[in-house]
């Protein structure tokens, strides 16, 4: 998965979280269920960030809106160089 796709999915998860928080305040009789859903979505958001929000070049973790990697200094939007690429005939 590339970084642009990971950021889009992360944004969707974030919007779902906001919706659940709003439901928490609206649906008072279902707060237990909504709070459990909020917890699950927060864990998914966190684990998704740990797994996929990485530099495509060096693999180090990135902050949410980094445009350049703080470790290798390369642009995170640039395509990574593929090592050991076979020649196409």
N, CA and C atoms as a LAMMPS dump frame, in Angstrom:
ITEM: TIMESTEP
0
ITEM: NUMBER OF ATOMS
267
ITEM: BOX BOUNDS ff ff ff
-5.0000000000000000e+02 5.0000000000000000e+02
-5.0000000000000000e+02 5.0000000000000000e+02
-5.0000000000000000e+02 5.0000000000000000e+02
ITEM: ATOMS id mol type element x y z
1 1 1 N 0.856 -1.17 0
2 1 2 C 0 0 0
3 1 3 C 0.902 1.233 0
4 2 1 N 0.579 2.179 -0.879
5 2 2 C 1.399 3.382 -0.912
6 2 3 C 0.918 4.39 0.135
7 3 1 N 1.703 5.419 0.337
8 3 2 C 1.439 6.367 1.417
9 3 3 C 0.176 7.187 1.172
10 4 1 N -0.104 7.54 -0.086
11 4 2 C -1.319 8.309 -0.38
12 4 3 C -2.569 7.517 -0.009
13 5 1 N -2.591 6.25 -0.345
14 5 2 C -3.724 5.404 -0.002
15 5 3 C -3.843 5.257 1.507
16 6 1 N -2.729 5.084 2.181
17 6 2 C -2.738 4.959 3.638
18 6 3 C -3.283 6.228 4.288
19 7 1 N -2.934 7.391 3.752
20 7 2 C -3.443 8.642 4.315
21 7 3 C -4.943 8.777 4.09
22 8 1 N -5.433 8.36 2.921
23 8 2 C -6.866 8.435 2.648
24 8 3 C -7.647 7.511 3.576
25 9 1 N -7.167 6.301 3.755
26 9 2 C -7.831 5.358 4.657
27 9 3 C -7.788 5.882 6.084
28 10 1 N -6.685 6.463 6.471
29 10 2 C -6.557 7.038 7.802
30 10 3 C -7.564 8.173 8.006
31 11 1 N -7.765 8.989 6.97
32 11 2 C -8.757 10.067 7.052
33 11 3 C -10.167 9.519 7.216
34 12 1 N -10.488 8.442 6.506
35 12 2 C -11.812 7.825 6.63
36 12 3 C -12.015 7.276 8.038
37 13 1 N -11.012 6.61 8.574
38 13 2 C -11.116 6.084 9.938
39 13 3 C -11.318 7.225 10.927
40 14 1 N -10.624 8.338 10.704
41 14 2 C -10.755 9.511 11.574
42 14 3 C -12.172 10.074 11.519
43 15 1 N -12.763 10.142 10.328
44 15 2 C -14.137 10.639 10.191
45 15 3 C -15.145 9.713 10.866
46 16 1 N -14.917 8.41 10.774
47 16 2 C -15.778 7.454 11.475
48 16 3 C -15.693 7.685 12.983
49 17 1 N -14.491 7.945 13.458
50 17 2 C -14.302 8.217 14.89
51 17 3 C -15.072 9.459 15.326
52 18 1 N -15.02 10.503 14.524
53 18 2 C -15.756 11.727 14.853
54 18 3 C -17.258 11.448 14.887
55 19 1 N -17.734 10.668 13.922
56 19 2 C -19.151 10.309 13.913
57 19 3 C -19.556 9.52 15.143
58 20 1 N -18.706 8.612 15.578
59 20 2 C -19.011 7.832 16.779
60 20 3 C -19.025 8.698 18.034
61 21 1 N -18.132 9.653 18.103
62 21 2 C -18.124 10.556 19.259
63 21 3 C -19.408 11.384 19.286
64 22 1 N -19.864 11.813 18.125
65 22 2 C -21.132 12.56 18.078
66 22 3 C -22.294 11.671 18.504
67 23 1 N -22.288 10.413 18.066
68 23 2 C -23.337 9.48 18.491
69 23 3 C -23.295 9.225 19.989
70 24 1 N -22.119 9.251 20.562
71 24 2 C -21.984 9.045 21.999
72 24 3 C -22.805 10.077 22.774
73 25 1 N -22.8 11.323 22.303
74 25 2 C -23.536 12.375 23.001
75 25 3 C -25.018 12.396 22.633
76 26 1 N -25.364 11.892 21.455
77 26 2 C -26.763 11.9 21.023
78 26 3 C -27.531 10.719 21.601
79 27 1 N -26.969 9.534 21.54
80 27 2 C -27.656 8.307 21.967
81 27 3 C -27.26 7.95 23.396
82 28 1 N -27.902 8.566 24.337
83 28 2 C -27.524 8.375 25.739
84 28 3 C -27.787 6.957 26.228
85 29 1 N -28.833 6.303 25.713
86 29 2 C -29.154 4.963 26.199
87 29 3 C -28.188 3.9 25.651
88 30 1 N -27.432 4.23 24.604
89 30 2 C -26.497 3.278 24.006
90 30 3 C -25.038 3.667 24.218
91 31 1 N -24.749 4.433 25.22
92 31 2 C -23.375 4.918 25.44
93 31 3 C -22.37 3.798 25.651
94 32 1 N -22.769 2.721 26.269
95 32 2 C -21.848 1.608 26.504
96 32 3 C -21.388 1.011 25.182
97 33 1 N -22.334 0.793 24.275
98 33 2 C -22.003 0.204 22.978
99 33 3 C -21.196 1.168 22.111
100 34 1 N -21.592 2.423 22.143
101 34 2 C -20.89 3.415 21.338
102 34 3 C -19.469 3.622 21.862
103 35 1 N -19.311 3.62 23.178
104 35 2 C -17.964 3.796 23.728
105 35 3 C -17.076 2.594 23.394
106 36 1 N -17.654 1.398 23.337
107 36 2 C -16.884 0.226 22.923
108 36 3 C -16.473 0.358 21.462
109 37 1 N -17.379 0.845 20.622
110 37 2 C -17.063 1.052 19.209
111 37 3 C -15.981 2.124 19.046
112 38 1 N -16.053 3.176 19.852
113 38 2 C -15.039 4.229 19.816
114 38 3 C -13.671 3.641 20.166
115 39 1 N -13.622 2.811 21.175
116 39 2 C -12.366 2.188 21.583
117 39 3 C -11.792 1.323 20.459
118 40 1 N -12.647 0.516 19.828
119 40 2 C -12.192 -0.362 18.75
120 40 3 C -11.657 0.453 17.574
121 41 1 N -12.38 1.502 17.183
122 41 2 C -11.942 2.319 16.053
123 41 3 C -10.646 3.062 16.391
124 42 1 N -10.484 3.504 17.629
125 42 2 C -9.229 4.137 18.036
126 42 3 C -8.052 3.171 17.936
127 43 1 N -8.269 1.927 18.335
128 43 2 C -7.205 0.927 18.236
129 43 3 C -6.859 0.647 16.775
130 44 1 N -7.877 0.56 15.91
131 44 2 C -7.63 0.35 14.487
132 44 3 C -6.847 1.524 13.912
133 45 1 N -7.233 2.741 14.283
134 45 2 C -6.551 3.95 13.801
135 45 3 C -5.087 3.951 14.239
136 46 1 N -4.855 3.607 15.483
137 46 2 C -3.493 3.575 16.011
138 46 3 C -2.65 2.503 15.321
139 47 1 N -3.186 1.283 15.229
140 47 2 C -2.438 0.192 14.62
141 47 3 C -2.205 0.428 13.131
142 48 1 N -3.172 1.029 12.465
143 48 2 C -3.013 1.364 11.055
144 48 3 C -1.874 2.361 10.871
145 49 1 N -1.813 3.362 11.747
146 49 2 C -0.743 4.35 11.674
147 49 3 C 0.623 3.749 11.919
148 50 1 N 0.705 2.837 12.864
149 50 2 C 1.983 2.185 13.166
150 50 3 C 2.429 1.313 11.994
151 51 1 N 1.496 0.629 11.375
152 51 2 C 1.833 -0.318 10.311
153 51 3 C 2.129 0.363 8.974
154 52 1 N 1.317 1.356 8.572
155 52 2 C 1.389 1.846 7.205
156 52 3 C 1.925 3.259 7.028
157 53 1 N 2.019 4.05 8.064
158 53 2 C 2.509 5.419 7.909
159 53 3 C 4.029 5.427 8.025
160 54 1 N 4.677 4.937 6.98
161 54 2 C 6.131 4.804 6.952
162 54 3 C 6.686 5.391 5.664
163 55 1 N 7.931 5.801 5.734
164 55 2 C 8.622 6.34 4.562
165 55 3 C 8.753 5.235 3.514
166 56 1 N 8.412 5.527 2.253
167 56 2 C 8.545 4.498 1.22
168 56 3 C 10.001 4.189 0.867
169 57 1 N 10.933 5.017 1.325
170 57 2 C 12.341 4.827 0.985
171 57 3 C 13.101 4.083 2.083
172 58 1 N 13.002 4.576 3.312
173 58 2 C 13.802 3.977 4.387
174 58 3 C 12.964 3.14 5.359
175 59 1 N 11.637 3.283 5.321
176 59 2 C 10.773 2.478 6.178
177 59 3 C 10.579 3.014 7.587
178 60 1 N 11.113 4.182 7.89
179 60 2 C 10.958 4.76 9.232
180 60 3 C 9.567 5.388 9.36
181 61 1 N 9.1 5.528 10.597
182 61 2 C 7.767 6.101 10.841
183 61 3 C 7.714 7.568 10.477
184 62 1 N 6.561 7.97 9.957
185 62 2 C 6.32 9.358 9.583
186 62 3 C 5.264 9.966 10.482
187 63 1 N 5.313 11.272 10.607
188 63 2 C 4.22 11.978 11.261
189 63 3 C 3.084 12.11 10.26
190 64 1 N 1.974 12.554 10.713
191 64 2 C 0.748 12.563 9.909
192 64 3 C 0.9 13.275 8.563
193 65 1 N 1.397 14.473 8.541
194 65 2 C 1.451 15.243 7.302
195 65 3 C 2.873 15.614 6.896
196 66 1 N 3.83 14.753 7.168
197 66 2 C 5.196 14.99 6.721
198 66 3 C 5.262 14.956 5.2
199 67 1 N 5.971 15.915 4.628
200 67 2 C 6.174 15.904 3.186
201 67 3 C 7.548 15.355 2.84
202 68 1 N 8.467 15.463 3.798
203 68 2 C 9.792 14.875 3.65
204 68 3 C 10.062 14.008 4.872
205 69 1 N 10.765 12.931 4.635
206 69 2 C 11.138 12.047 5.74
207 69 3 C 12.174 12.748 6.611
208 70 1 N 11.98 12.711 7.929
209 70 2 C 12.954 13.353 8.818
210 70 3 C 14.211 12.519 8.979
211 71 1 N 14.161 11.271 8.543
212 71 2 C 15.309 10.391 8.706
213 71 3 C 16.218 10.376 7.477
214 72 1 N 15.621 10.194 6.285
215 72 2 C 16.448 10.126 5.075
216 72 3 C 16.385 11.408 4.244
217 73 1 N 15.429 12.304 4.521
218 73 2 C 15.352 13.584 3.844
219 73 3 C 14.696 13.552 2.474
220 74 1 N 14.209 12.405 2.044
221 74 2 C 13.576 12.307 0.733
222 74 3 C 12.098 12.674 0.808
223 75 1 N 11.558 13.081 -0.326
224 75 2 C 10.136 13.394 -0.416
225 75 3 C 9.341 12.103 -0.287
226 76 1 N 8.296 12.114 0.521
227 76 2 C 7.513 10.894 0.715
228 76 3 C 6.56 10.647 -0.442
229 77 1 N 6.345 11.642 -1.3
230 77 2 C 5.481 11.46 -2.456
231 77 3 C 6.218 10.883 -3.654
232 78 1 N 7.536 10.905 -3.625
233 78 2 C 8.327 10.359 -4.734
234 78 3 C 8.278 8.834 -4.697
235 79 1 N 8.326 8.238 -5.861
236 79 2 C 8.32 6.781 -5.945
237 79 3 C 9.642 6.23 -5.42
238 80 1 N 9.597 5.17 -4.639
239 80 2 C 10.849 4.581 -4.142
240 80 3 C 11.59 3.862 -5.268
241 81 1 N 12.905 3.864 -5.172
242 81 2 C 13.701 3.127 -6.146
243 81 3 C 13.618 1.645 -5.804
244 82 1 N 13.383 0.857 -6.824
245 82 2 C 13.258 -0.579 -6.616
246 82 3 C 14.625 -1.216 -6.816
247 83 1 N 15.065 -1.945 -5.818
248 83 2 C 16.358 -2.606 -5.882
249 83 3 C 16.21 -3.944 -6.587
250 84 1 N 17.271 -4.356 -7.222
251 84 2 C 17.322 -5.654 -7.906
252 84 3 C 16.213 -5.798 -8.948
253 85 1 N 15.938 -4.72 -9.649
254 85 2 C 14.896 -4.747 -10.662
255 85 3 C 15.434 -5.472 -11.903
256 86 1 N 14.675 -6.44 -12.393
257 86 2 C 15.1 -7.195 -13.558
258 86 3 C 14.802 -6.387 -14.819
259 87 1 N 15.652 -6.564 -15.797
260 87 2 C 15.442 -5.883 -17.069
261 87 3 C 14.271 -6.517 -17.792
262 88 1 N 13.421 -5.662 -18.358
263 88 2 C 12.286 -6.155 -19.122
264 88 3 C 12.697 -6.338 -20.563
265 89 1 N 12.276 -7.407 -21.165
266 89 2 C 12.626 -7.701 -22.543
267 89 3 C 11.512 -7.292 -23.465
